[in-house]
Amino acid sequence: MLSIRIRKATISDAPRMAAIAFDAWSTGILPILTPRPGQRDRERQRLSQAVGAGWPDSIVADMQGIVIGWCSRAKGRNYIPYLFVEHDMQGHGIGAMLLNRMEAMLELEGAERIHLETPADHVRAVRFYERQGYKILAMKPDGRGHHPLMSVHLEKRLSPFVGDIGDDD
């Protein structure tokens, strides 16, 4: 049994988070793209910048002190832009653990729905989100770059907490 701890990300986690994101992009998205010069370097830079800006709104899964996955939310929104799990650790429920924790955090803030997007051609990711209770709302062109990818926009309805969070003493 894996001993996984879900915790708030720290700035020292950022390099590992960026590496996990780039590896996920390289194995899951790059194969469905039309190759372009400099594409890998541009994506590595984009993901590093995204982690640099978003780590304060992220949680990580760590195993014996090593980050093996992470999930973030868009600041001030009920939108999850990133969920990544190290390739070799996929299929062990880590993505579901991260997603469930982020959903619980948003529920406590009163969120009634959560939105996210994933490439339509990344069937494994779409199926994962459907198994987690997300419903497909729409398909739309991905606005990044000059490639013909379509994104799937998904939504999950939550049961937000209503009431005081405090002692009943």
C-alpha positions as CSV (number, residue, x, y, z in Angstrom):
1,M,0.0,0.0,0.0
2,L,1.3,3.4,-1.0
3,S,1.7,6.0,1.8
4,I,0.6,9.2,0.1
5,R,0.3,12.6,1.8
6,I,-1.7,15.4,0.3
7,R,-0.5,18.8,1.4
8,K,-0.3,22.5,0.4
9,A,2.5,23.1,-2.2
10,T,5.5,25.2,-1.2
11,I,7.9,27.2,-3.4
12,S,10.5,24.5,-3.0
13,D,8.1,22.0,-4.7
14,A,7.9,24.2,-7.9
15,P,10.8,22.7,-9.9
16,R,9.4,19.1,-9.3
17,M,5.9,20.3,-10.1
18,A,7.1,21.8,-13.4
19,A,9.0,18.6,-14.3
20,I,5.9,16.4,-13.6
21,A,3.8,18.7,-15.8
22,F,6.3,18.7,-18.6
23,D,6.6,14.9,-18.5
24,A,2.8,14.6,-18.6
25,W,2.6,17.0,-21.6
26,S,5.5,15.1,-23.4
27,T,3.8,11.7,-23.0
28,G,0.1,12.7,-23.2
29,I,-0.2,15.8,-25.5
30,L,3.0,16.0,-27.6
31,P,2.2,12.7,-29.5
32,I,-1.1,14.2,-30.8
33,L,0.4,17.5,-31.9
34,T,2.0,18.4,-35.3
35,P,5.7,18.8,-34.6
36,R,7.0,22.4,-34.6
37,P,10.5,23.7,-34.1
38,G,11.1,24.8,-30.5
39,Q,7.8,23.3,-29.3
40,R,9.2,21.4,-26.4
41,D,11.3,24.3,-25.1
42,R,8.3,26.7,-25.4
43,E,6.0,24.3,-23.5
44,R,8.7,23.6,-20.8
45,Q,8.9,27.4,-20.3
46,R,5.1,27.9,-20.3
47,L,4.6,25.2,-17.6
48,S,7.5,26.5,-15.5
49,Q,5.9,30.0,-15.6
50,A,2.5,28.5,-14.8
51,V,3.9,26.7,-11.7
52,G,5.8,29.8,-10.7
53,A,2.6,31.8,-10.6
54,G,0.3,29.1,-9.4
55,W,2.1,27.1,-6.7
56,P,0.4,29.1,-3.8
57,D,-3.0,27.8,-5.1
58,S,-1.8,24.2,-5.5
59,I,-1.7,21.0,-3.5
60,V,0.7,18.2,-3.9
61,A,0.8,14.5,-3.3
62,D,4.0,13.3,-1.8
63,M,5.4,9.9,-1.0
64,Q,8.2,9.8,1.5
65,G,8.9,13.5,0.9
66,I,9.0,13.3,-2.9
67,V,6.3,15.1,-4.9
68,I,4.6,12.7,-7.3
69,G,1.6,14.7,-8.4
70,W,-0.1,18.1,-8.0
71,C,-3.4,19.9,-8.6
72,S,-4.0,23.7,-8.7
73,R,-7.0,26.0,-8.9
74,A,-7.3,29.3,-10.6
75,K,-7.1,32.1,-8.0
76,G,-10.5,33.3,-7.1
77,R,-12.3,30.9,-9.4
78,N,-13.8,27.4,-9.2
79,Y,-11.6,26.3,-12.1
80,I,-8.9,23.6,-12.0
81,P,-6.3,24.4,-14.7
82,Y,-3.8,21.7,-13.7
83,L,-3.8,18.1,-12.4
84,F,-0.7,16.0,-13.0
85,V,0.6,12.7,-11.6
86,E,4.0,11.3,-12.4
87,H,3.6,8.9,-15.3
88,D,4.9,5.8,-13.3
89,M,2.5,6.6,-10.5
90,Q,-0.7,6.8,-12.6
91,G,-3.4,4.3,-12.0
92,H,-2.9,4.2,-8.2
93,G,-5.7,6.7,-7.3
94,I,-3.3,9.6,-6.7
95,G,-5.1,11.9,-9.3
96,A,-8.4,11.1,-7.7
97,M,-7.0,11.9,-4.2
98,L,-5.7,15.2,-5.4
99,L,-9.0,16.1,-7.2
100,N,-11.1,15.0,-4.3
101,R,-9.1,17.2,-1.9
102,M,-9.3,20.2,-4.2
103,E,-13.1,19.7,-4.6
104,A,-13.5,19.5,-0.8
105,M,-11.5,22.8,-0.3
106,L,-13.7,24.5,-2.9
107,E,-16.8,23.1,-1.3
108,L,-15.8,24.6,2.0
109,E,-15.5,28.0,0.2
110,G,-19.1,27.6,-1.0
111,A,-18.4,26.5,-4.6
112,E,-21.4,24.9,-6.2
113,R,-19.6,23.8,-9.4
114,I,-16.1,23.1,-10.5
115,H,-14.9,23.5,-14.1
116,L,-11.9,22.2,-15.9
117,E,-10.7,21.5,-19.4
118,T,-8.6,18.8,-21.1
119,P,-7.7,18.0,-24.7
120,A,-10.4,16.1,-26.4
121,D,-7.8,13.7,-28.0
122,H,-6.5,12.8,-24.5
123,V,-9.2,10.2,-24.1
124,R,-7.6,8.7,-20.9
125,A,-7.9,12.1,-19.2
126,V,-11.5,12.6,-20.4
127,R,-12.5,9.2,-19.1
128,F,-10.7,9.8,-15.8
129,Y,-12.7,13.0,-15.2
130,E,-16.0,11.3,-16.1
131,R,-15.3,8.6,-13.6
132,Q,-14.8,11.3,-11.0
133,G,-18.3,12.6,-11.7
134,Y,-17.5,15.4,-14.2
135,K,-19.9,15.9,-17.2
136,I,-18.9,17.2,-20.6
137,L,-20.4,20.6,-21.2
138,A,-18.8,21.6,-24.5
139,M,-16.0,21.2,-27.0
140,K,-14.0,24.2,-28.1
141,P,-10.8,25.0,-30.0
142,D,-7.7,25.2,-27.7
143,G,-6.6,28.8,-27.9
144,R,-2.9,28.1,-27.4
145,G,-0.6,27.9,-30.4
146,H,-1.3,27.0,-33.9
147,H,-2.4,23.4,-33.6
148,P,-5.9,22.0,-34.3
149,L,-6.6,20.6,-30.8
150,M,-10.0,20.7,-29.4
151,S,-10.6,21.0,-25.6
152,V,-13.3,19.3,-23.7
153,H,-14.9,21.6,-21.0
154,L,-16.2,19.6,-18.0
155,E,-18.2,20.5,-15.0
156,K,-19.0,18.8,-11.7
157,R,-21.7,19.9,-9.3
158,L,-20.8,20.1,-5.7
159,S,-22.6,20.1,-2.4
160,P,-21.2,23.2,-0.8
161,F,-21.0,23.5,3.0
162,V,-23.6,25.8,4.5
163,G,-23.2,27.0,8.0
164,D,-20.5,28.0,10.5
165,I,-17.2,26.2,10.7
166,G,-16.4,26.4,14.3
167,D,-16.8,25.0,17.7
168,D,-20.2,24.5,19.1
169,D,-19.0,25.2,22.6
